[in-house]
Amino acid sequence: MSAVVNSPHARDVKSILHPMTNPKKHEQDGPLILEEGRGIYVKDTEGNEYIEGMAGLWSTSLGFSNERLLKAATEQMRKLPTYHTFFHRSNMPAIDLAEKLLEIAPVPMSKVWFANSGSEANDHVIKFVWYYNNALGRPEKKKIIARDGGYHGIAISSGSLTGLPIFHKGFDLPIKNILHTGSHHHYRYGYEGETEEDFSTRRAAELEQQIIEEGPDTVAAFIAEPVMGAGGAVLPPKGYFQKIQAVLKKYDILFIADEVICGFGRTGNMFATETYDLKPDMMTMAKALSSAYLPISAVLINDEVFQTISANSNKVGVFGHGFTYSGHPVAAAVALETLKLYEERDIIGHVRNVSGRFQDRINSYMDHSFVGETRAIGLIGAVQMSKDKSSRTNFDPSDGVAPFIVARAQEHGLIIRPLPNDSVAFCPPLIITEREIDDMFDRFEKALADCEVMIRDRLGLAA
Ligand SMILES: Cc1ncc(COP(=O)(O)O)c(C=O)c1O
């Protein structure tokens, strides 16, 4: 790290507690300070340019220099820079955006609830589920089942939904009434010789057993990311959601699709709900809703949920819920412009056109001696490193294989992200071209080659 007193690096270390960062390591290494962005590229304060292979945090779908979004924000800033939506107040961007979201929703939805982040959207959805069941006179039906390996945010309740230990340890999470069931990752959890379809059947049977043991009258909802993001960019195995949804239906359990990463084209459809034929009662979305230019998220609820919430609120006088920034006009204006741009630029068509190249490049790494699995759909994917391919043995976390690749990739001008169990994720801006996809993977290959040398020299394993 630059030792210059009062350098931006030193000032950062002195003043910021960073998310998902080891604070002690940060004191030694300092930050990578990004200063500019253009298309799929970002530049740091030292003038180094990187391909942003993760679209930031799975979010900047339109890249880093979209003038239309800038214009939408500044025009709305001039007109009405802020206003709330409490007490029957509203604003035009929020109305237009809500209408548009209901129009493109993949299943019939009745109302849009606005918040500011994915964590908040998932927190709110929990409150809606609880409120709904109280309104129906079912105060016992409160438990929500999420999955091991799932990620739904970090607030107290959305962090409880998250099924990754690092987000619970030391934080006294998960809270009461939040349960977890097995991950949908067939490669990691499938038995020897078990097909994807059989694994899905087993997972659905395990879920049913869990519901029976808990008592169906106590289980209110099930939440899932169609493609697990932070848990490893893991695609659902064949038949998984069909079998899971049948169980939920049988026990009158609401299904919530967390589309925070998958929504708005990532899997080659506007929503992964279409890709995997889901029938959610509620959906949460954020990130690419505004290409992450401003914080905004949304919860879509179906009419049955809305009517129940509405009737009960009428009885007590008001729906006692809301944030100062729910339906913020500037964030809504930027989101609306983002959705317009998706249509004008046929982003879905573009993703479908280039995703073949993306998937071919990722899948080509299956030939590599230390790659156990590759996963890809649309423009999201991962390369899973493995110590021994045939037995699917993971490297020891202390070997630091995925972090090593990611650090080397950065040296080669590519920002990507390590995920649990030595996966490396790719989730570039949706505007990426085929040539840029090649450039991205060419840089990755250099890092993979460096890793092979490290594995041989440091860990003493032969390719
Ligand atoms: C699937 C999913 N849900 C929820 C969240 C939480 O979103 P936020 O970081 O905006 O709170 C994330 C964040 O990465 C996510 O990937």
The ligand as an SDF file (V2000), in Angstrom:
LIG
                    3D

 16 16  0  0  0  0  0  0  0  0999 V2000
  -29.8820  -12.2220   -4.5430 C   0  0  0  0  0  0  0  0  0  0  0  0
  -29.6140  -11.0320   -3.6810 C   0  0  0  0  0  0  0  0  0  0  0  0
  -30.5830  -10.5870   -2.8630 N   0  0  0  0  0  0  0  0  0  0  0  0
  -30.3860   -9.5260   -2.0640 C   0  0  0  0  0  0  0  0  0  0  0  0
  -29.2000   -8.8400   -2.0720 C   0  0  0  0  0  0  0  0  0  0  0  0
  -28.9910   -7.6740   -1.1550 C   0  0  0  0  0  0  0  0  0  0  0  0
  -28.9390   -6.5030   -1.8970 O   0  0  0  0  0  0  0  0  0  0  0  0
  -28.2560   -5.1890   -1.2830 P   0  0  0  0  0  0  0  0  0  0  0  0
  -26.7860   -5.4220   -1.2530 O   0  0  0  0  0  0  0  0  0  0  0  0
  -28.6820   -4.1240   -2.2560 O   0  0  0  0  0  0  0  0  0  0  0  0
  -28.8280   -4.9730    0.0550 O   0  0  0  0  0  0  0  0  0  0  0  0
  -28.1780   -9.2480   -2.9230 C   0  0  0  0  0  0  0  0  0  0  0  0
  -26.8860   -8.5390   -2.9700 C   0  0  0  0  0  0  0  0  0  0  0  0
  -25.9440   -8.9330   -3.6070 O   0  0  0  0  0  0  0  0  0  0  0  0
  -28.3810  -10.3890   -3.7310 C   0  0  0  0  0  0  0  0  0  0  0  0
  -27.4100  -10.8680   -4.5060 O   0  0  0  0  0  0  0  0  0  0  0  0
  1  2  1  0
  2  3  1  0
  2 15  2  0
  3  4  2  0
  4  5  1  0
  5  6  1  0
  5 12  2  0
  6  7  1  0
  7  8  1  0
  8  9  2  0
  8 10  1  0
  8 11  1  0
 12 13  1  0
 12 15  1  0
 13 14  2  0
 15 16  1  0
M  END
$$$$
